[in-house]
Amino acid sequence: MKIDFDNKVALVTGGGGGIGRATSLEFARAGARVAVVDLDRELGEATVALLQREGGEGRFFQADVTKSAEVAAYVQGTVEAFGRIDAFVNNAGTEGTVLPVQDFPEEVFDRVLAVNVKGVFLGLKHVVPVMLRQQSGAIVNMASRAGLIGTPGMVAYTASKHAVLGINKTVALELAPKGIRVNAICPGVINTRMMRSLESLLSPGAPDAYVTQMKNVTPNGRYGEPEDIARTTVFLCSDLASHIIGQRIVVDGGMLAI
């Protein structure tokens, strides 16, 4: 069965690259008009150019997801441009650094929690009223495999993604009776800029060794691609997933099944 987003609108934060870009393109291919949000104007506009090249319709909104006024502005801009928001992908995130807790910089901890937790909260705070007026909508909060396990050296990122899953469950219960579905995706290792950063941080001087290690412990033997997450996201926002609510969908090649 074909996923059809004709006459629907998708809003994707962190849409300038990686999972966000792949998701924006996947929505456009399914027929959605897409609002792309990113702090980096050049990357965000490049995503819009790519989807337009494929015949899609999109708009870029520059925003810092930690600032309520800027989040309100991208939501208002999306509604002014397209009239509604049918799918919201709360994807913007940052990895921080990798250090033992006693050495972890407080300012980095604060920044990771601000982007990964407050940014998710603010996105929901400002998008949900639009969906309540419509009495419909679907939301995907981007968590991580790190939201289900611990990773030494990644206290901020791990804490932030555990928090996203808590937010996800709470908001899913609040909104399900009102016709709005909320779910989370927990990607494993995905072939993105963030993983290039983490490879260098987790295996200084030998990032290729980390790649090999991760592939060896992944049952299907490979990194995930952004498109793997994009397809799952679009499915969760579609009518095909109409009875899936409050879930955390792990997309990791089988790593957590071991």
C-alpha distance (Angstrom), angle and dihedral (degrees) to the residues before:
residue distance angle dihedral
M1 . . .
K2 3.79 . .
I3 3.78 119.1 .
D4 3.80 105.8 -127.6
F5 3.80 123.8 -163.4
D6 3.80 96.7 163.7
N7 3.83 110.3 149.5
K8 3.80 90.2 10.1
V9 3.78 131.2 114.7
A10 3.80 128.3 -137.1
L11 3.80 125.1 -165.0
V12 3.81 117.1 -160.3
T13 3.81 125.1 -175.5
G14 3.78 119.5 -155.8
G15 3.78 85.7 28.0
G16 3.79 96.3 149.8
G17 3.78 96.7 89.4
G18 3.78 149.7 -13.8
I19 3.79 115.5 16.7
G20 3.81 92.7 -2.6
R21 3.79 94.1 54.8
A22 3.79 93.4 44.7
T23 3.81 90.1 49.0
S24 3.80 93.1 49.0
L25 3.80 90.2 52.0
E26 3.80 92.5 46.2
F27 3.80 91.4 53.0
A28 3.80 90.7 48.8
R29 3.81 91.2 50.8
A30 3.81 88.1 53.2
G31 3.81 89.4 55.2
A32 3.81 102.3 -97.6
R33 3.76 126.0 138.6
V34 3.79 104.7 -126.5
A35 3.79 133.7 -145.7
V36 3.81 109.3 -158.9
V37 3.81 117.7 -158.6
D38 3.79 124.1 -168.9
L39 3.79 140.0 145.5
D40 3.82 89.4 -132.4
R41 3.80 108.2 72.3
E42 3.80 95.4 -166.3
L43 3.81 93.5 53.4
G44 3.80 94.1 42.7
E45 3.78 93.8 49.7
A46 3.81 89.3 47.5
T47 3.82 89.5 57.3
V48 3.81 91.1 51.4
A49 3.80 90.1 48.5
L50 3.81 90.1 52.4
L51 3.79 94.5 51.4
Q52 3.80 91.4 44.5
R53 3.80 89.2 51.8
E54 3.80 87.0 58.2
G55 3.80 91.3 51.2
G56 3.81 97.8 -96.1
E57 3.78 129.5 131.3
G58 3.78 120.8 -124.8
R59 3.79 146.0 154.7
F60 3.79 129.7 -154.0
F61 3.80 123.6 -137.1
Q62 3.79 120.3 -173.0
A63 3.79 112.7 -144.5
D64 3.78 145.6 150.7
V65 3.80 101.9 -131.6
T66 3.82 91.3 -150.4
K67 3.82 92.2 65.7
S68 3.80 115.7 79.6
A69 3.82 95.1 -152.9
E70 3.81 91.7 53.5
V71 3.80 92.0 47.5
A72 3.80 90.3 49.7
A73 3.80 88.3 50.2
Y74 3.81 95.2 53.6
V75 3.80 90.5 47.8
Q76 3.81 92.3 48.5
G77 3.80 90.5 44.9
T78 3.80 91.4 52.8
V79 3.80 92.7 50.2
E80 3.80 92.0 46.2
A81 3.81 91.0 49.8
F82 3.79 99.9 41.4
G83 3.80 108.3 12.6
R84 3.80 99.5 -123.8
I85 3.82 147.0 20.6
D86 3.80 116.5 -124.0
A87 3.80 99.5 166.2
F88 3.80 128.2 28.4
V89 3.80 121.0 -170.0
N90 3.80 110.6 -165.4
N91 3.78 94.1 -159.4
A92 3.83 110.5 137.4
G93 3.80 111.5 117.3
T94 3.78 147.0 146.8
E95 3.81 132.8 -147.0
G96 3.80 102.1 -147.0
T97 3.79 113.0 -163.2
V98 3.81 140.1 -55.9
L99 3.81 117.1 -110.8
P100 3.82 137.8 126.2
V101 3.79 113.5 -85.3
Q102 3.82 93.4 -107.1
D103 3.82 90.4 56.3
F104 3.78 98.8 37.6
P105 3.84 110.5 120.7
E106 3.77 112.9 -117.5
E107 3.80 92.3 -141.4
V108 3.82 91.2 55.2
F109 3.80 90.9 48.5
D110 3.80 90.0 51.4
R111 3.81 92.8 48.5
V112 3.81 94.3 49.4
L113 3.80 92.3 48.9
A114 3.81 90.7 45.2
V115 3.81 94.4 53.8
N116 3.80 100.0 34.3
V117 3.81 100.0 38.7
K118 3.79 109.9 18.2
G119 3.80 89.9 39.9
V120 3.81 90.2 55.1
F121 3.81 91.4 46.4
L122 3.81 93.5 49.0
G123 3.79 92.0 47.6
L124 3.79 90.0 54.3
K125 3.80 93.0 42.8
H126 3.79 92.3 57.4
V127 3.83 102.2 32.4
V128 3.80 98.0 46.0
P129 3.84 95.1 66.9
V130 3.81 88.7 57.2
M131 3.80 91.4 52.0
L132 3.81 91.9 44.9
R133 3.80 89.5 56.5
Q134 3.80 88.9 50.5
Q135 3.83 91.9 42.6
S136 3.79 87.5 -137.6
G137 3.77 143.4 72.4
A138 3.78 145.6 113.8
I139 3.79 128.4 -125.4
V140 3.80 131.4 -164.7
N141 3.79 118.2 -166.6
M142 3.79 112.4 -159.8
A143 3.79 108.9 -131.0
S144 3.81 124.4 158.1
R145 3.77 144.8 -132.0
A146 3.82 80.2 -98.3
G147 3.79 87.1 69.4
L148 3.81 89.3 65.7
I149 3.80 103.3 40.3
G150 3.80 139.5 28.5
T151 3.79 123.9 -103.3
P152 3.83 118.2 -164.8
G153 3.80 111.6 -122.4
M154 3.79 94.8 19.6
V155 3.79 101.8 87.4
A156 3.80 95.6 142.9
Y157 3.80 98.5 44.4
T158 3.80 92.6 43.5
A159 3.80 92.4 48.7
S160 3.79 91.3 47.5
K161 3.77 95.2 52.2
H162 3.81 92.9 46.3
A163 3.81 85.6 53.4
V164 3.81 91.8 51.5
L165 3.79 89.8 56.9
G166 3.80 90.7 51.1
I167 3.79 91.0 50.3
N168 3.79 89.8 46.5
K169 3.80 94.8 55.6
T170 3.80 93.7 44.5
V171 3.80 96.0 48.6
A172 3.81 92.2 43.0
L173 3.81 89.4 58.6
E174 3.80 92.0 46.1
L175 3.79 94.7 50.7
A176 3.80 106.2 34.0
P177 3.83 93.1 83.8
K178 3.80 88.6 52.8
G179 3.79 96.4 56.4
I180 3.82 97.4 -100.7
R181 3.80 119.9 120.9
V182 3.81 122.2 -150.9
N183 3.81 126.1 -170.4
A184 3.79 138.8 156.7
I185 3.78 133.8 -136.2
C186 3.82 121.9 -147.0
P187 3.80 108.2 -158.7
G188 3.78 120.0 -163.8
V189 3.80 120.6 -153.1
I190 3.80 106.7 -23.6
N191 3.80 127.0 -174.3
T192 3.82 98.5 -110.2
R193 3.80 141.8 118.0
M194 3.81 89.3 -92.1
M195 3.80 90.8 58.9
R196 3.82 90.9 49.9
S197 3.81 86.9 56.1
L198 3.81 94.1 45.9
E199 3.80 92.8 46.7
S200 3.80 89.4 58.0
L201 3.81 93.2 43.5
L202 3.81 96.5 45.6
S203 3.79 95.5 41.2
P204 3.83 107.1 27.6
G205 3.78 112.4 -159.1
A206 3.80 93.2 4.2
P207 3.81 110.2 59.2
D208 3.80 91.5 151.8
A209 3.80 89.0 61.9
Y210 3.80 89.5 57.3
V211 3.80 90.7 50.5
T212 3.79 90.6 52.0
Q213 3.78 91.6 47.2
M214 3.80 92.7 51.5
K215 3.79 93.1 47.9
N216 3.81 90.1 49.5
V217 3.81 92.7 54.8
T218 3.81 94.8 43.4
P219 3.81 110.6 91.2
N220 3.80 94.4 -140.4
G221 3.81 90.3 45.7
R222 3.78 101.4 -125.8
Y223 3.76 146.8 82.7
G224 3.75 115.4 -101.0
E225 3.77 118.4 -110.1
P226 3.82 124.5 -131.6
E227 3.79 88.1 -112.2
D228 3.82 90.0 62.1
I229 3.79 89.0 62.1
A230 3.81 93.7 38.8
R231 3.79 93.5 56.4
T232 3.80 91.7 48.0
T233 3.80 90.5 49.2
V234 3.79 94.7 50.8
F235 3.81 90.4 47.3
L236 3.82 91.6 52.0
C237 3.81 90.2 51.0
S238 3.80 92.8 48.3
D239 3.79 130.7 89.1
L240 3.81 87.9 -108.3
A241 3.83 87.3 74.6
S242 3.80 95.6 47.2
H243 3.83 94.3 131.9
I244 3.82 97.1 43.4
I245 3.80 108.9 101.0
G246 3.79 134.2 158.7
Q247 3.79 94.8 3.1
R248 3.79 133.2 142.7
I249 3.79 108.1 -141.9
V250 3.80 112.3 -158.9
V251 3.82 114.3 -148.6
D252 3.79 104.3 -178.9
G253 3.78 110.1 121.3
G254 3.81 90.9 -99.9
M255 3.81 99.6 -57.7
L256 3.81 95.7 134.0
A257 3.81 91.2 47.2
I258 3.80 90.2 69.8
